[in-house]
Amino acid sequence: MSSTKPIVAVAFAQLWEKNLVAPDTPVIEVIPEFNNGGKAEVTFHHILTHTGGFRNADVHWDQDPWETVIAKICRTPLEPGWQPGHTAGYHVATGWYILAEAIQRLTHRPLADVLRTSIFAPLGMDDSWIGIPAPSYYSYEDRIAPIYDATKGLEPHEFFNSESGAAIVRPGGNGRGPIRELATFYRALRDGGELNGQRILKPQTIEALVARHRIGLHDQTFRHKMDWGLGFVPNSALYGERTVPYGYGPHASSKAFGHSGWQSSCAFVDPEHQLVIAWVCNGTPGEPRHHRRQRAPNTAIYEDLGLT
């Protein structure tokens, strides 16, 4: 699910390091047709901090081809009264499609190929994908755990569990792979962008990504005050540790950063303790139950390690 988002943010940051784009670049400089409905001033910084103001688009994520999705998002006007950079609201999918489209246009390569060659392969994340090709999907057999809707008596999420569902390159929410490989990604970030002799980012770039760029704004999607980095969620427990959505628990330091996935996964770094945590569940129990569930293992891990 959305634990995928930081991976795409890092791919964008790699292009930033090459001076091909920057967070303050207006989106229309890379995707001219995005200039529609008042979105001319929206930058990649706004996308990465979820302050862009184009959350809603008439898109069928599981049916529309990529080009159709991008065209529909580009036609979507700015939300009424929205001030980019000053109004906040989590973009579940729209923002990351635009971010990924920009990566494709700047590299002249499909997003899946960019991620495989620039992040997954260097870090040894050989079984990680955003969009699993059919041959690989079938070769994994029972290694792919089914996802269940735990609000309905453990009914399978048919689309998520299917070959076609796994194959979709959905940049903000269809990462697949062993959870230990997502931890590998965060180990590289914890260690300054290098792991086993392979560098994916400079330390200064990582510091810029995980810094608090959006501070104290009320998120209109999550309906809670939350801070945001560039594609990463810093620990926002200062706004209510028990109420903040997808938090890192009561013992995480203020420097912790990461991202969670819809009712299913959590991954973050706590630099103060040199700790990487990544876990996943394969049942979606509804938001309130999942928030309690997310808090429980994150609390227990720190307590078990004596980090309280």
C-alpha positions as CSV (number, residue, x, y, z in Angstrom):
1,M,0.0,0.0,0.0
2,S,1.3,3.5,0.7
3,S,4.5,2.3,2.3
4,T,5.5,2.4,-1.4
5,K,5.5,6.2,-1.5
6,P,9.0,6.8,-0.1
7,I,10.6,4.5,-2.7
8,V,9.2,6.7,-5.5
9,A,10.2,9.8,-3.6
10,V,13.8,8.5,-3.4
11,A,13.8,7.9,-7.2
12,F,12.7,11.6,-7.6
13,A,15.5,12.7,-5.3
14,Q,18.1,10.8,-7.4
15,L,17.1,13.0,-10.3
16,W,17.3,16.0,-8.0
17,E,20.9,15.1,-7.3
18,K,21.5,15.0,-11.0
19,N,20.1,18.5,-11.4
20,L,17.3,17.3,-13.7
21,V,14.6,18.6,-11.4
22,A,14.1,20.1,-8.0
23,P,11.4,20.2,-5.4
24,D,10.6,23.8,-6.2
25,T,10.2,23.0,-9.9
26,P,6.6,23.7,-11.1
27,V,5.1,20.5,-12.3
28,I,4.1,22.1,-15.6
29,E,7.8,22.4,-16.6
30,V,7.9,18.7,-16.8
31,I,4.3,17.9,-17.6
32,P,2.8,20.9,-19.5
33,E,-0.7,19.5,-19.7
34,F,-0.9,19.6,-15.9
35,N,-1.6,23.3,-16.4
36,N,-5.3,23.1,-15.9
37,G,-7.9,24.3,-13.5
38,G,-5.6,26.6,-11.4
39,K,-2.7,24.2,-10.9
40,A,0.0,26.2,-12.7
41,E,1.7,27.1,-9.5
42,V,1.8,23.6,-8.0
43,T,5.4,22.4,-7.5
44,F,6.9,19.0,-6.8
45,H,7.4,20.3,-3.2
46,H,3.6,20.6,-3.0
47,I,3.2,17.0,-4.2
48,L,5.8,15.6,-1.9
49,T,4.2,17.3,1.1
50,H,0.6,16.6,0.1
51,T,-0.3,20.3,-0.3
52,G,-1.0,20.3,-4.0
53,G,-4.8,20.4,-3.9
54,F,-5.9,17.8,-6.5
55,R,-6.8,14.8,-4.4
56,N,-9.9,13.9,-6.3
57,A,-9.9,12.6,-9.9
58,D,-12.5,10.6,-11.8
59,V,-10.1,7.7,-12.2
60,H,-10.7,3.9,-12.1
61,W,-7.3,2.9,-10.7
62,D,-7.8,-0.8,-11.4
63,Q,-9.0,-0.4,-15.0
64,D,-7.8,2.8,-16.6
65,P,-4.5,2.5,-18.5
66,W,-1.6,4.7,-17.3
67,E,-2.1,7.4,-20.0
68,T,-5.7,7.8,-19.1
69,V,-5.0,8.1,-15.4
70,I,-2.4,10.9,-16.1
71,A,-4.8,12.7,-18.5
72,K,-7.7,12.6,-16.0
73,I,-5.5,13.9,-13.1
74,C,-4.1,16.7,-15.3
75,R,-7.7,17.7,-16.2
76,T,-8.7,17.7,-12.5
77,P,-9.0,21.3,-11.2
78,L,-7.6,22.7,-8.0
79,E,-10.0,22.1,-5.1
80,P,-12.1,25.1,-4.3
81,G,-10.4,27.4,-1.8
82,W,-7.2,25.4,-1.8
83,Q,-3.9,27.3,-1.4
84,P,-1.0,25.1,-2.6
85,G,1.6,24.9,0.1
86,H,-0.7,26.3,2.8
87,T,-3.6,23.9,2.7
88,A,-2.9,20.2,3.5
89,G,-4.6,17.0,2.6
90,Y,-3.1,13.6,1.9
91,H,-3.4,12.6,-1.8
92,V,-4.0,8.9,-1.7
93,A,-2.9,8.3,-5.3
94,T,-3.1,11.3,-7.6
95,G,0.1,13.1,-6.4
96,W,2.3,10.0,-6.8
97,Y,1.0,9.3,-10.3
98,I,2.2,12.8,-11.3
99,L,5.5,12.3,-9.5
100,A,6.0,9.0,-11.3
101,E,5.0,10.5,-14.6
102,A,7.7,13.2,-14.1
103,I,10.3,10.5,-13.4
104,Q,9.4,8.7,-16.5
105,R,9.6,11.8,-18.7
106,L,12.9,12.9,-17.2
107,T,14.5,9.4,-17.6
108,H,12.7,8.3,-20.8
109,R,12.1,5.0,-19.0
110,P,9.1,3.2,-17.4
111,L,8.9,3.8,-13.6
112,A,9.2,0.1,-12.8
113,D,12.5,-0.1,-14.7
114,V,13.9,3.0,-13.0
115,L,13.1,1.6,-9.6
116,R,14.6,-1.9,-10.3
117,T,17.8,-0.5,-11.6
118,S,18.3,2.6,-9.3
119,I,17.0,1.3,-6.0
120,F,16.0,-2.4,-5.8
121,A,19.0,-4.0,-7.6
122,P,21.7,-1.9,-5.9
123,L,20.3,-2.7,-2.5
124,G,19.8,-6.4,-3.2
125,M,16.0,-6.0,-3.0
126,D,15.6,-8.7,-5.6
127,D,12.0,-9.7,-4.8
128,S,10.6,-6.2,-4.5
129,W,8.4,-4.7,-7.2
130,I,6.0,-2.0,-8.0
131,G,4.0,-4.0,-10.5
132,I,5.0,-7.7,-10.6
133,P,5.4,-9.2,-14.1
134,A,3.2,-12.2,-14.6
135,P,6.1,-14.7,-14.8
136,S,7.5,-13.5,-11.5
137,Y,4.0,-13.5,-9.9
138,Y,3.5,-17.2,-10.8
139,S,7.0,-18.2,-9.8
140,Y,6.5,-16.9,-6.3
141,E,3.5,-19.3,-5.8
142,D,2.5,-19.3,-2.1
143,R,5.2,-16.8,-1.1
144,I,2.6,-14.1,-2.0
145,A,0.3,-13.8,1.0
146,P,-3.3,-13.1,0.2
147,I,-4.8,-9.9,1.6
148,Y,-8.1,-10.2,3.5
149,D,-10.8,-7.7,4.4
150,A,-11.0,-8.2,8.2
151,T,-14.1,-6.1,8.5
152,K,-16.1,-8.7,6.6
153,G,-15.2,-12.0,8.1
154,L,-11.9,-12.4,6.4
155,E,-13.2,-12.0,2.8
156,P,-10.3,-11.9,0.3
157,H,-9.5,-8.6,-1.4
158,E,-10.0,-10.3,-4.8
159,F,-8.4,-7.6,-6.9
160,F,-5.3,-7.1,-4.7
161,N,-4.8,-10.9,-4.7
162,S,-5.0,-11.3,-8.4
163,E,-2.3,-11.4,-11.1
164,S,-3.7,-8.3,-12.7
165,G,-3.9,-6.5,-9.3
166,A,-0.3,-7.3,-8.5
167,A,0.9,-6.3,-12.0
168,I,-0.5,-2.7,-11.9
169,V,2.3,-0.1,-11.6
170,R,0.5,2.1,-9.0
171,P,3.3,4.3,-7.7
172,G,1.6,5.4,-4.5
173,G,0.4,2.0,-3.3
174,N,1.2,-1.2,-5.0
175,G,4.7,-2.2,-3.8
176,R,5.1,-5.9,-3.3
177,G,7.9,-7.9,-1.7
178,P,9.3,-9.4,1.5
179,I,8.9,-6.9,4.4
180,R,12.6,-7.5,5.3
181,E,13.5,-5.9,1.9
182,L,11.5,-2.8,2.8
183,A,13.6,-2.8,6.0
184,T,16.7,-3.0,3.7
185,F,15.6,0.2,2.0
186,Y,15.3,2.0,5.3
187,R,18.6,0.6,6.5
188,A,20.2,2.4,3.5
189,L,18.5,5.6,4.5
190,R,19.6,5.2,8.2
191,D,23.2,4.6,7.1
192,G,23.4,7.8,5.0
193,G,22.2,6.4,1.7
194,E,24.8,3.6,1.3
195,L,24.5,-0.1,2.0
196,N,27.0,-2.9,1.3
197,G,29.0,-0.5,-0.8
198,Q,26.1,0.6,-2.9
199,R,25.0,4.3,-2.7
200,I,21.5,5.3,-3.7
201,L,21.5,8.9,-2.2
202,K,23.9,11.4,-0.6
203,P,23.5,12.0,3.1
204,Q,22.6,15.6,2.6
205,T,19.7,14.6,0.3
206,I,18.3,12.2,2.8
207,E,18.4,15.0,5.4
208,A,16.5,17.2,3.1
209,L,13.9,14.5,2.4
210,V,13.1,13.7,6.0
211,A,13.2,17.2,7.4
212,R,9.9,18.8,8.4
213,H,8.8,20.8,5.4
214,R,5.1,20.9,6.3
215,I,4.6,21.9,10.0
216,G,1.5,22.1,12.1
217,L,-1.0,22.0,9.3
218,H,-4.4,20.2,9.7
219,D,-4.6,17.4,7.2
220,Q,-8.0,17.5,5.5
221,T,-7.8,13.8,4.5
222,F,-6.7,12.3,7.9
223,R,-8.5,15.1,9.8
224,H,-5.6,15.5,12.2
225,K,-2.7,17.9,12.5
226,M,0.4,16.2,11.0
227,D,3.9,17.2,9.8
228,W,5.4,16.0,6.6
229,G,8.8,15.7,4.9
230,L,9.4,15.3,1.2
231,G,7.5,12.0,0.7
232,F,8.2,10.9,4.3
233,V,6.2,11.2,7.5
234,P,8.1,12.5,10.5
235,N,7.0,11.5,13.9
236,S,3.9,13.7,14.6
237,A,3.2,12.4,18.1
238,L,3.5,15.9,19.4
239,Y,0.0,16.5,18.0
240,G,-1.5,13.6,20.0
241,E,0.4,10.3,20.1
242,R,-2.7,8.2,20.7
243,T,-4.8,10.0,18.0
244,V,-2.3,10.8,15.2
245,P,-3.0,8.5,12.2
246,Y,-0.4,5.8,11.5
247,G,1.9,6.9,14.3
248,Y,5.1,5.2,15.4
249,G,4.1,4.6,19.0
250,P,4.8,6.3,22.4
251,H,8.6,5.5,22.5
252,A,9.7,6.6,19.1
253,S,12.0,9.7,19.1
254,S,11.0,12.9,17.5
255,K,13.5,12.2,14.8
256,A,11.8,9.1,13.6
257,F,10.6,9.1,10.0
258,G,9.0,6.7,7.6
259,H,5.6,5.8,6.0
260,S,2.8,3.4,6.6
261,G,0.4,1.5,4.3
262,W,-3.3,1.5,4.3
263,Q,-4.5,-0.7,7.3
264,S,-1.6,-3.1,6.6
265,S,2.1,-2.0,6.9
266,C,4.5,0.2,8.7
267,A,8.2,1.0,8.2
268,F,10.3,3.7,9.7
269,V,13.8,4.7,11.0
270,D,14.5,6.0,14.4
271,P,17.9,7.6,14.0
272,E,18.3,8.4,17.7
273,H,18.3,4.7,18.5
274,Q,19.8,3.5,15.1
275,L,16.6,1.4,14.8
276,V,14.8,0.3,11.7
277,I,11.3,-1.2,12.1
278,A,9.2,-2.8,9.3
279,W,6.2,-5.0,9.6
280,V,3.1,-6.0,7.6
281,C,-0.3,-7.6,8.3
282,N,-2.4,-9.2,5.6
283,G,-5.8,-8.3,7.0
284,T,-7.4,-4.8,6.8
285,P,-9.6,-4.4,9.9
286,G,-10.8,-0.8,9.4
287,E,-9.0,2.4,10.4
288,P,-9.8,2.5,14.2
289,R,-8.8,-1.1,14.8
290,H,-5.7,-0.8,12.7
291,H,-4.5,2.4,14.4
292,R,-4.7,0.5,17.7
293,R,-2.9,-2.5,16.1
294,Q,-0.2,-0.3,14.7
295,R,0.5,1.3,18.1
296,A,0.8,-2.1,19.8
297,P,3.8,-3.7,18.0
298,N,5.6,-0.4,17.7
299,T,5.3,0.0,21.5
300,A,6.2,-3.6,22.2
301,I,9.4,-3.5,20.0
302,Y,10.8,-0.5,21.9
303,E,9.9,-2.0,25.3
304,D,11.4,-5.4,24.4
305,L,14.6,-3.7,23.4
306,G,14.7,-1.6,26.6
307,L,14.4,1.7,24.6
308,T,11.8,3.4,26.8
